[in-house]
Protein backbone atom coordinates (compact mmCIF):
# COMPACT_ATOMS: atom_id res chain seq x y z
CA UNK A 1 0.00 0.00 0.00
CA UNK A 2 1.37 3.41 -0.92
CA UNK A 3 1.62 6.21 1.62
CA UNK A 4 -1.10 8.84 1.80
CA UNK A 5 0.27 12.09 0.34
CA UNK A 6 -0.85 15.39 1.84
CA UNK A 7 -0.79 18.29 -0.63
CA UNK A 8 -1.15 21.93 0.43
CA UNK A 9 -2.66 24.15 -2.25
CA UNK A 10 -2.97 27.93 -2.47
CA UNK A 11 -6.67 28.78 -2.62
CA UNK A 12 -7.93 30.19 -5.92
CA UNK A 13 -6.68 29.97 -9.50
CA UNK A 14 -3.34 28.43 -8.54
CA UNK A 15 -5.09 25.52 -6.83
CA UNK A 16 -7.37 24.98 -9.82
CA UNK A 17 -4.40 24.89 -12.22
CA UNK A 18 -2.49 22.52 -9.93
CA UNK A 19 -5.49 20.17 -9.72
CA UNK A 20 -5.88 20.23 -13.52
CA UNK A 21 -2.22 19.27 -13.91
CA UNK A 22 -2.42 16.49 -11.33
CA UNK A 23 -5.47 15.03 -13.06
CA UNK A 24 -3.79 15.25 -16.45
CA UNK A 25 -0.86 13.41 -14.87
CA UNK A 26 -3.11 10.51 -13.91
CA UNK A 27 -4.17 11.34 -10.34
CA UNK A 28 -7.75 11.31 -9.08
CA UNK A 29 -8.34 14.75 -7.56
CA UNK A 30 -12.13 14.57 -7.30
CA UNK A 31 -11.89 15.17 -3.54
CA UNK A 32 -10.14 18.50 -4.14
CA UNK A 33 -12.91 19.58 -6.53
CA UNK A 34 -15.59 19.02 -3.92
CA UNK A 35 -17.70 22.13 -3.34
CA UNK A 36 -17.27 22.44 0.40
CA UNK A 37 -16.17 24.80 3.14
CA UNK A 38 -13.98 22.06 4.58
CA UNK A 39 -10.29 22.93 4.57
CA UNK A 40 -9.07 19.33 4.46
CA UNK A 41 -10.35 17.17 1.60
CA UNK A 42 -9.36 13.51 1.62
CA UNK A 43 -9.73 10.52 -0.69
CA UNK A 44 -8.36 7.35 0.90
CA UNK A 45 -8.81 5.32 -2.27
CA UNK A 46 -6.74 7.81 -4.29
CA UNK A 47 -4.25 8.12 -1.44
CA UNK A 48 -4.45 11.91 -1.49
CA UNK A 49 -5.27 14.49 1.16
CA UNK A 50 -5.59 18.17 0.18
CA UNK A 51 -5.16 21.16 2.48
CA UNK A 52 -6.68 24.36 1.11
CA UNK A 53 -4.63 27.23 2.54
CA UNK A 54 -3.66 30.84 2.13
CA UNK A 55 -0.59 31.13 -0.14
CA UNK A 56 1.68 32.47 2.62
CA UNK A 57 0.88 29.45 4.81
CA UNK A 58 1.66 26.74 2.25
CA UNK A 59 5.48 26.79 2.75
CA UNK A 60 4.95 26.70 6.54
CA UNK A 61 2.78 23.58 6.33
CA UNK A 62 5.34 21.91 4.09
CA UNK A 63 8.39 22.88 6.16
CA UNK A 64 6.86 21.53 9.38
CA UNK A 65 5.55 18.35 7.77
CA UNK A 66 1.83 19.09 8.04
CA UNK A 67 1.89 18.65 4.28
CA UNK A 68 4.26 16.52 2.22
CA UNK A 69 3.93 18.57 -0.96
CA UNK A 70 2.79 22.09 -1.74
CA UNK A 71 2.10 24.23 -4.78
CA UNK A 72 2.80 27.92 -4.31
CA UNK A 73 4.16 30.96 -6.12
CA UNK A 74 7.88 31.67 -6.17
CA UNK A 75 7.12 35.10 -4.66
CA UNK A 76 5.84 33.41 -1.50
CA UNK A 77 8.89 31.15 -1.33
CA UNK A 78 11.25 34.11 -1.64
CA UNK A 79 9.38 36.05 1.01
CA UNK A 80 8.99 33.20 3.49
CA UNK A 81 12.47 31.64 3.15
CA UNK A 82 11.44 28.23 4.49
CA UNK A 83 13.60 25.10 4.71
CA UNK A 84 12.21 22.75 2.05
CA UNK A 85 12.89 21.34 -1.40
CA UNK A 86 11.77 23.36 -4.42
CA UNK A 87 11.57 20.69 -7.09
CA UNK A 88 9.51 21.76 -10.14
CA UNK A 89 8.77 25.03 -11.90
CA UNK A 90 5.20 24.52 -13.14
CA UNK A 91 5.33 27.54 -15.42
CA UNK A 92 1.81 28.79 -14.80
CA UNK A 93 0.98 31.90 -12.80
CA UNK A 94 3.91 33.57 -14.55
CA UNK A 95 4.73 37.18 -13.65
CA UNK A 96 7.69 39.23 -12.39
CA UNK A 97 8.76 40.74 -9.08
CA UNK A 98 9.82 44.29 -9.91
CA UNK A 99 10.92 47.63 -8.56
CA UNK A 100 8.39 50.12 -9.90
CA UNK A 101 7.98 53.86 -9.81
CA UNK A 102 7.49 56.95 -11.96
CA UNK A 103 8.87 56.49 -15.48
CA UNK A 104 11.03 59.57 -14.90
CA UNK A 105 13.17 57.46 -12.54
CA UNK A 106 14.21 54.97 -15.23
CA UNK A 107 17.98 54.69 -15.20
CA UNK A 108 18.19 57.08 -12.25
CA UNK A 109 17.19 54.83 -9.36
CA UNK A 110 20.74 54.53 -8.02
CA UNK A 111 21.02 58.31 -7.88
CA UNK A 112 18.36 58.63 -5.18
CA UNK A 113 19.89 58.52 -1.67
CA UNK A 114 18.00 57.26 1.38
CA UNK A 115 15.21 55.72 -0.65
CA UNK A 116 11.90 54.68 0.86
CA UNK A 117 10.49 51.53 -0.70
CA UNK A 118 6.92 50.38 -0.10
CA UNK A 119 6.02 46.71 -0.52
CA UNK A 120 3.93 43.76 0.58
CA UNK A 121 7.20 41.81 0.41
CA UNK A 122 9.64 43.33 2.95
CA UNK A 123 11.99 40.33 2.96
CA UNK A 124 12.32 40.24 -0.82
CA UNK A 125 12.79 44.00 -0.86
CA UNK A 126 15.49 43.89 1.81
CA UNK A 127 17.28 40.99 0.15
CA UNK A 128 17.33 42.78 -3.21
CA UNK A 129 18.44 46.21 -2.09
CA UNK A 130 20.77 45.21 0.73
CA UNK A 131 21.96 41.83 -0.53
CA UNK A 132 22.10 42.36 -4.30
CA UNK A 133 22.49 46.11 -4.72
CA UNK A 134 24.38 46.63 -1.43
CA UNK A 135 22.23 49.62 -0.62
CA UNK A 136 20.45 50.54 2.59
CA UNK A 137 16.82 51.61 2.14
CA UNK A 138 13.85 52.32 4.38
CA UNK A 139 11.20 49.65 3.81
CA UNK A 140 7.56 50.50 4.39
CA UNK A 141 5.30 47.44 4.74
CA UNK A 142 1.90 47.82 3.10
CA UNK A 143 -0.89 45.28 2.73
CA UNK A 144 -3.09 46.97 0.15
CA UNK A 145 -2.56 48.81 -3.12
CA UNK A 146 1.14 49.61 -2.97
CA UNK A 147 0.83 51.67 -6.18
CA UNK A 148 -0.54 54.44 -3.98
CA UNK A 149 2.77 54.94 -2.17
CA UNK A 150 4.66 56.90 -4.90
CA UNK A 151 1.50 58.82 -5.81
CA UNK A 152 1.03 60.28 -2.33
CA UNK A 153 4.72 60.70 -1.47
CA UNK A 154 4.90 57.82 1.01
CA UNK A 155 7.77 56.20 -0.90
CA UNK A 156 9.84 56.88 -3.99
CA UNK A 157 9.37 53.38 -5.40
CA UNK A 158 7.59 50.10 -4.71
CA UNK A 159 8.44 46.41 -4.99
CA UNK A 160 5.53 44.36 -6.25
CA UNK A 161 4.38 41.61 -8.61
CA UNK A 162 3.79 42.72 -12.19
CA UNK A 163 1.71 40.62 -14.56
CA UNK A 164 0.36 42.72 -17.42
CA UNK A 165 1.52 46.08 -16.07
CA UNK A 166 -1.89 47.62 -16.67
CA UNK A 167 -2.38 48.82 -13.07
CA UNK A 168 1.04 50.45 -13.15
CA UNK A 169 0.34 52.28 -16.40
CA UNK A 170 -3.06 53.49 -15.23
CA UNK A 171 -1.35 55.06 -12.22
CA UNK A 172 1.53 56.62 -14.13
CA UNK A 173 4.10 54.08 -12.96
CA UNK A 174 6.51 51.80 -14.81
CA UNK A 175 8.86 48.89 -14.20
CA UNK A 176 12.29 50.24 -13.24
CA UNK A 177 14.13 47.01 -12.42
CA UNK A 178 13.24 43.30 -12.50
CA UNK A 179 14.10 41.37 -9.36
CA UNK A 180 12.94 37.85 -10.28
CA UNK A 181 10.71 35.82 -12.57
CA UNK A 182 7.78 34.35 -10.67
CA UNK A 183 5.68 31.25 -11.35
CA UNK A 184 4.07 28.35 -9.48
CA UNK A 185 6.48 25.86 -7.90
CA UNK A 186 6.16 22.39 -6.40
CA UNK A 187 7.75 22.14 -2.97
CA UNK A 188 8.39 19.05 -0.84
CA UNK A 189 9.04 18.49 2.84
CA UNK A 190 12.62 17.31 3.38
CA UNK A 191 11.69 14.33 5.57
CA UNK A 192 8.78 13.31 3.34
CA UNK A 193 11.09 13.23 0.33
CA UNK A 194 12.98 10.41 2.05
CA UNK A 195 10.29 8.65 4.05
CA UNK A 196 7.58 8.73 1.35
CA UNK A 197 9.82 8.52 -1.71
CA UNK A 198 7.87 5.49 -2.99
CA UNK A 199 4.77 7.70 -3.39
CA UNK A 200 6.26 11.14 -3.97
CA UNK A 201 8.87 10.40 -6.65
CA UNK A 202 6.38 8.81 -9.10
CA UNK A 203 4.12 11.86 -8.68
CA UNK A 204 6.97 14.27 -9.40
CA UNK A 205 8.00 12.20 -12.44
CA UNK A 206 4.39 12.18 -13.71
CA UNK A 207 4.12 15.96 -13.33
CA UNK A 208 7.39 16.51 -15.19
CA UNK A 209 6.26 14.17 -17.97
CA UNK A 210 2.93 15.96 -18.33
CA UNK A 211 4.62 19.38 -18.39
CA UNK A 212 6.95 18.13 -21.14
CA UNK A 213 3.95 16.89 -23.16
CA UNK A 214 2.18 20.23 -22.77
CA UNK A 215 5.31 22.11 -23.83
CA UNK A 216 5.68 19.87 -26.89
CA UNK A 217 2.04 20.48 -27.82
CA UNK A 218 2.42 24.25 -27.37
CA UNK A 219 5.50 24.23 -29.62
CA UNK A 220 3.62 22.22 -32.26
CA UNK A 221 0.65 24.61 -32.11
CA UNK A 222 2.98 27.59 -32.49
CA UNK A 223 4.68 26.10 -35.56
CA UNK A 224 1.31 25.26 -37.12
CA UNK A 225 -0.01 28.76 -36.46
CA UNK A 226 3.08 30.35 -38.00
CA UNK A 227 2.67 28.10 -41.03
CA UNK A 228 -0.98 29.15 -41.42
CA UNK A 229 -0.03 32.82 -41.15
CA UNK A 230 2.64 32.44 -43.85
CA UNK A 231 0.19 30.61 -46.10
CA UNK A 232 -2.39 33.37 -45.61
CA UNK A 233 0.08 36.01 -46.78
VENDA-V358265 format. One record per residue. N is the residue number from 1. RES is the residue in one letter. PHI is phi in whole degrees, 0 to 359 (999 if undefined). OMEGA is omega in whole degrees, 0 to 359 (* if undefined). NEAR is the number of other C-alpha atoms within 10 Angstrom. Layout:
BEGIN
N&RES&PHI&OMEGA&NEAR / N&RES&PHI&OMEGA&NEAR
END
This chain:
BEGIN
1&X&999&180&5 / 2&X&281&180&11 / 3&X&287&172&13 / 4&X&293&178&18 / 5&X&255&177&21 / 6&X&259&184&22 / 7&X&242&176&25 / 8&X&266&182&29 / 9&X&240&175&27 / 10&X&284&181&23 / 11&X&304&175&16 / 12&X&107&187&12 / 13&X&298&181&10 / 14&X&298&178&19 / 15&X&295&180&22 / 16&X&299&180&15 / 17&X&292&179&16 / 18&X&294&179&22 / 19&X&295&177&20 / 20&X&302&182&14 / 21&X&292&178&19 / 22&X&298&179&18 / 23&X&293&177&15 / 24&X&294&179&14 / 25&X&272&175&18 / 26&X&104&182&12 / 27&X&255&179&17 / 28&X&279&182&16 / 29&X&247&182&21 / 30&X&300&179&14 / 31&X&297&182&17 / 32&X&288&180&23 / 33&X&270&181&12 / 34&X&299&178&11 / 35&X&281&186&7 / 36&X&206&174&10 / 37&X&270&179&8 / 38&X&294&183&9 / 39&X&265&176&12 / 40&X&238&183&16 / 41&X&240&189&20 / 42&X&233&175&20 / 43&X&226&183&15 / 44&X&297&181&10 / 45&X&297&179&8 / 46&X&281&180&15 / 47&X&74&183&17 / 48&X&234&173&20 / 49&X&233&182&21 / 50&X&248&173&21 / 51&X&250&179&22 / 52&X&266&190&21 / 53&X&226&171&18 / 54&X&290&183&13 / 55&X&309&184&22 / 56&X&295&182&16 / 57&X&271&184&16 / 58&X&303&179&28 / 59&X&298&179&29 / 60&X&294&178&21 / 61&X&300&182&19 / 62&X&288&181&27 / 63&X&300&184&22 / 64&X&272&174&15 / 65&X&85&175&17 / 66&X&292&173&15 / 67&X&229&178&24 / 68&X&279&185&24 / 69&X&228&174&29 / 70&X&219&172&29 / 71&X&235&186&27 / 72&X&204&180&27 / 73&X&289&179&26 / 74&X&299&178&23 / 75&X&301&179&23 / 76&X&294&179&20 / 77&X&296&179&23 / 78&X&295&182&15 / 79&X&287&185&17 / 80&X&278&177&17 / 81&X&61&183&12 / 82&X&278&180&14 / 83&X&269&182&15 / 84&X&198&177&20 / 85&X&262&172&16 / 86&X&260&194&17 / 87&X&248&183&11 / 88&X&219&169&17 / 89&X&269&184&17 / 90&X&282&175&20 / 91&X&88&182&13 / 92&X&276&186&14 / 93&X&71&186&17 / 94&X&289&176&14 / 95&X&197&180&20 / 96&X&225&171&21 / 97&X&266&189&22 / 98&X&225&165&20 / 99&X&269&183&23 / 100&X&232&179&26 / 101&X&183&177&27 / 102&X&303&181&19 / 103&X&301&180&14 / 104&X&295&180&12 / 105&X&268&179&18 / 106&X&301&180&14 / 107&X&78&183&10 / 108&X&240&186&10 / 109&X&301&182&16 / 110&X&288&180&11 / 111&X&274&182&9 / 112&X&268&179&10 / 113&X&279&174&10 / 114&X&51&183&11 / 115&X&291&169&17 / 116&X&253&183&20 / 117&X&237&178&26 / 118&X&263&182&28 / 119&X&193&169&26 / 120&X&278&187&20 / 121&X&239&183&23 / 122&X&297&181&17 / 123&X&289&176&15 / 124&X&296&180&24 / 125&X&298&180&27 / 126&X&296&180&20 / 127&X&299&182&15 / 128&X&289&185&17 / 129&X&287&183&16 / 130&X&276&183&13 / 131&X&276&183&12 / 132&X&267&183&10 / 133&X&266&179&11 / 134&X&53&183&11 / 135&X&225&179&15 / 136&X&272&179&14 / 137&X&227&174&15 / 138&X&267&183&13 / 139&X&258&179&21 / 140&X&250&182&18 / 141&X&278&176&15 / 142&X&237&180&15 / 143&X&247&183&9 / 144&X&254&183&9 / 145&X&286&184&11 / 146&X&293&180&21 / 147&X&300&179&22 / 148&X&294&190&15 / 149&X&306&179&20 / 150&X&290&184&21 / 151&X&287&182&16 / 152&X&251&176&9 / 153&X&80&179&10 / 154&X&287&180&15 / 155&X&209&178&21 / 156&X&286&182&20 / 157&X&219&177&27 / 158&X&231&169&30 / 159&X&240&184&27 / 160&X&203&175&24 / 161&X&282&177&22 / 162&X&238&177&21 / 163&X&255&179&14 / 164&X&269&182&10 / 165&X&86&183&14 / 166&X&298&181&12 / 167&X&299&178&14 / 168&X&299&183&17 / 169&X&299&181&13 / 170&X&292&179&9 / 171&X&250&176&14 / 172&X&71&181&15 / 173&X&245&182&22 / 174&X&212&175&23 / 175&X&285&179&23 / 176&X&260&179&21 / 177&X&212&177&15 / 178&X&260&181&15 / 179&X&272&183&18 / 180&X&198&171&16 / 181&X&277&185&14 / 182&X&241&173&23 / 183&X&198&180&18 / 184&X&288&180&25 / 185&X&233&171&23 / 186&X&266&179&21 / 187&X&238&183&25 / 188&X&224&175&26 / 189&X&295&186&25 / 190&X&296&180&18 / 191&X&288&180&16 / 192&X&299&180&19 / 193&X&301&180&17 / 194&X&269&188&11 / 195&X&285&181&12 / 196&X&242&183&16 / 197&X&303&182&14 / 198&X&298&179&12 / 199&X&262&187&17 / 200&X&284&184&21 / 201&X&298&176&13 / 202&X&298&178&11 / 203&X&295&179&17 / 204&X&297&178&18 / 205&X&297&180&13 / 206&X&295&178&18 / 207&X&295&179&23 / 208&X&298&180&16 / 209&X&297&180&13 / 210&X&293&177&18 / 211&X&298&179&19 / 212&X&295&178&12 / 213&X&296&180&12 / 214&X&295&179&13 / 215&X&295&179&12 / 216&X&298&179&12 / 217&X&294&178&12 / 218&X&298&179&12 / 219&X&296&179&12 / 220&X&297&179&12 / 221&X&298&180&12 / 222&X&295&179&12 / 223&X&298&180&12 / 224&X&296&180&12 / 225&X&295&179&12 / 226&X&297&179&12 / 227&X&295&179&11 / 228&X&295&180&11 / 229&X&294&178&10 / 230&X&295&181&9 / 231&X&294&182&8 / 232&X&290&180&7 / 233&X&269&*&5
END
